[in-house]
Amino acid sequence: MHVVSEPPILYLGTPVVLISTVNEDGSYNLAPMSSAFWLGWRCILGLGAVSKTPENMIRTGQCVLNLPSEQMARPRSIA
């Protein structure tokens, strides 16, 4: 069976995506991650299982993905 995903897969190997979560004490946790891709309307995250970020995500069921803007991701010439 052939399934076409809508929208197409978008893979962000670089630049890095920043994932923000909330710790138990209410402070914020910000972690860099370079393995995020979209499969249809779902984002797939490649995280190590033994760190504060997935622990916070499992506990709260929430995270924020901070993606670079188009201008930030655009290659720049070295002067």
HELIX and SHEET records of a PDB file:
HELIX    1   1 LYS A   52  THR A   60  1                                   9    
HELIX    2   2 GLU A   70  ALA A   73  1                                   4    
SHEET    1   A 3 LEU A  10  LEU A  12  0                                        
SHEET    2   A 3 ALA A  36  LEU A  39 -1                                        
SHEET    3   A 3 ARG A  42  LEU A  45 -1                                        
SHEET    1   B 3 TYR A  28  MET A  33  0                                        
SHEET    2   B 3 VAL A  17  VAL A  22 -1                                        
SHEET    3   B 3 VAL A  64  ASN A  66 -1                                        
END                                                                             
